[in-house]
Amino acid sequence: MPDVLVAGHVNWDVTLVVDRLPAADEESPIRERHRGGGGSAANVAAGLTALSVEPSLLGSVGDDEPGRLAREALAERGVDVEDVRITRGETSTKYLLVAGEDVGVLGLDGVNEALRPDDVGPDDVADVEHVHLTGQRVATAERLAELATAAGCTVSLDPGRRADERDYADVLEHVDLAFGTDREIAALFDGTGANAHMDELLVVETSGAGGAACAVPGGGEQSHPGFEVDVVDTTGAGDAFVAGFLSVWLDSEAYGRALKVGNACGAIASRQVGARSDLDPDVLASFLE
């Protein structure tokens, strides 16, 4: 299995499970509270370790207790956190209100985008074969993508919720595989420059309970309908999907199998509270059977 570098956000999450998301001037009782690691890059890296991939993680946390806890939690999962830089300031913290499939997010960005283009170099991609980029400074993502291409690495991109706020057109010139929801994919390829690259990429679009589909370079599409589960918390399900898909795609071009494994991982994640999912191999095997 190729060595992988995952780059982007490393957060600390506080998840509050409620009966419903409160409207203005309303109150909803908290049924359950959970604290743990989060951030798309960190979640994907943790998911890959459970799927027998050994990733390294590039990101930043603050010099505070949440930063220490976030690094320790990742190391316990087997993630290489040597390149998770400790920066003066607060670790990014997300406060998640979860009511089944409805999720509200309050974010303290902190230092999760402290890495600038000048902070990364050829050594960061020297010992890997694939680089997965999640939401981060666009200039930093572009620099990493350029370095990865020069080193002969394949590159994937998952822009996340801020896809419609940031222009990743220059990053896409170096990308082999793009992930996103229907809204994120539409935003990612909104513009002549970005659309020029769309037919050259493997584009994977996720639809939650509706499964996922991928548009294959050169034409054609494959899809998988997903799995029916009792949803507890959809936070991090997309990251689990990415980990599952990459664990197959990095080893072969079995798109249908990759979609199935990705959807199974997303379904497993949606049955658990918190963004950092436990992708138990035995549970995964039961889905795939």
C-alpha angles and dihedrals in degrees: 000000000000120000112252135206116202115196131189142053125016110185143168114233133206109193121196116191111209137172092244139348107267120238122220112305091009131114129214122191118242111240098181138006126205133180123194149115122311143159124116096256093047092046093051092047091050091048092051092054090057088053095055096262118125107215132181119216128221117194144095139262133180128261091253138098095272088053092051092046092048092053093044093050091052093047089052088057090054097256117147102238098174090113096046095109121217109224131185107261141046124324113242108264126193122198108205125197107200126192105165108285092354114090129179120193130204111188137201101190096198115163101327090118096043092119112096128189092265090056094066130062146163092290090066092065100028097102102036136082099201134036121200115197123200130180111315140117105327092222091054092047090050092050092050091047091052092049091048093051092048089051092051096251125145114237135212130188133203107176096186128199095337095061091113092051099052135055111230096169094116091046091053090062087074099037127107098181132029126193131194150119117274090267093047094047091049090050093044093056097037103127140046095263095051094042090056088070099042097090090051095057138073100241117197117194120192125203104184108230087007092070125228142283136198130210108217120220110261093024140304134086138228127195144182123204096221129228131289112237138156101262118225102163128352093196109123095008090117091052090050089051091053092050091050094047094047092048088064102031093053089059099040144348093256094139096175092051091046091053091048094050091044092052091047091053091048091050092050090050093051090059092060133070115242136034096265103078128201103228097195109196093220092052090047091051091053090055093048093050 
